[in-house]
Amino acid sequence: MASQRGHQVKHLRLLALLVFVGLAAAITRRMLLKSSSDTFSFQEGHQPNPKLVRIHGRWEAVRASLGLPPLPHTIPATSKITQPHHSEKLASRFDLRRKRAEQASRPYPPLHFAQRSIP
């Protein structure tokens, strides 16, 4: 009986761990999706009127400090706003370190000077 009880406890712990990991994954996914939608808040559906684009940022204070006339907060969208396209994989810091190490290990090509340029 003690062996069966220990087996049940092990299964309950495994089930609790799986539930915890699932909840953590769901919360993380939701946070990531929310932050990416905040970054690209100009997607269709986020604007009350898709024909108007709202300008965000500190542009108003900057224009005022430069003595420029104010602009409206929204402008008409003349062309379709597209998402940035990343055709190639983004390089990680490890890739950049590897590329720099490869470039540093390459010898410089031999230099050829004209005879008249050498004193």
C-alpha positions in Angstrom: 0.0 0.0 0.0 2.8 2.4 0.8 4.3 1.9 -2.6 0.9 2.7 -4.3 0.5 5.8 -2.1 4.0 7.1 -3.1 3.2 6.4 -6.8 0.0 8.5 -6.5 1.9 11.4 -4.8 4.4 11.3 -7.6 1.7 11.5 -10.3 0.0 14.3 -8.4 3.2 16.3 -8.3 3.8 15.6 -12.0 0.3 16.8 -12.8 0.7 19.9 -10.7 4.0 20.7 -12.4 2.4 20.3 -15.9 -0.4 22.6 -14.9 2.0 25.2 -13.6 4.2 25.0 -16.7 1.1 25.3 -18.9 -0.2 28.4 -17.1 3.3 30.0 -17.2 3.5 29.4 -20.9 0.1 30.8 -21.5 0.8 33.9 -19.4 4.2 34.4 -21.1 2.6 34.0 -24.6 -0.1 36.5 -23.7 2.4 39.1 -22.4 4.6 38.7 -25.6 1.6 39.1 -27.9 0.4 42.1 -26.0 3.8 43.8 -26.1 4.2 43.1 -29.8 0.7 44.5 -30.5 1.6 47.6 -28.5 4.8 48.0 -30.6 2.8 47.8 -33.8 -0.3 49.8 -32.6 -0.8 51.1 -36.1 -2.3 47.8 -37.4 -5.8 47.9 -38.8 -8.4 47.4 -36.1 -6.4 49.3 -33.5 -7.3 52.7 -35.0 -10.9 54.0 -34.7 -10.7 55.1 -38.3 -8.3 53.2 -40.5 -8.1 56.1 -42.9 -6.4 58.2 -40.2 -3.0 57.6 -38.6 -2.4 58.9 -35.1 1.1 60.4 -34.4 2.6 59.2 -31.1 5.7 60.5 -29.3 7.1 63.8 -28.1 6.9 65.5 -31.4 4.7 68.3 -30.1 7.1 69.4 -27.4 10.0 69.2 -29.8 8.3 71.2 -32.5 7.3 73.8 -29.8 10.9 74.0 -28.5 12.2 74.6 -32.1 9.6 77.3 -32.7 7.8 75.4 -35.4 4.0 75.6 -35.9 1.9 72.8 -34.4 0.6 69.9 -36.5 -2.6 67.8 -36.1 -2.4 64.6 -34.0 -3.9 62.6 -36.8 -3.0 62.6 -40.5 -4.8 60.9 -43.4 -3.2 57.6 -44.5 -2.2 58.0 -48.2 -0.8 54.5 -48.6 -1.3 51.2 -47.0 0.8 50.8 -43.8 2.8 47.6 -43.9 4.6 45.7 -41.3 8.4 45.6 -41.3 9.6 42.6 -43.3 12.4 40.6 -41.8 13.6 38.3 -44.6 16.6 37.0 -42.8 17.1 35.7 -39.3 18.0 38.3 -36.7 21.6 37.8 -35.5 22.1 37.0 -31.9 25.0 38.4 -29.9 26.7 35.0 -30.2 26.4 35.2 -34.0 27.9 38.7 -33.9 30.8 37.5 -31.7 31.5 34.6 -34.1 31.5 36.9 -37.1 33.8 39.4 -35.4 36.2 36.6 -34.4 36.2 35.3 -38.0 36.9 38.8 -39.4 39.7 39.3 -36.8 41.3 36.0 -37.6 41.5 36.7 -41.4 44.9 38.1 -42.4 45.0 41.4 -44.2 45.6 41.1 -48.0 49.1 42.0 -49.1 49.5 45.7 -50.0 51.0 46.6 -53.4 52.6 50.1 -53.7 53.9 51.8 -56.8 57.7 52.1 -56.7 57.5 55.9 -56.9 55.3 56.1 -53.8 57.9 54.4 -51.6 60.5 56.9 -50.3 
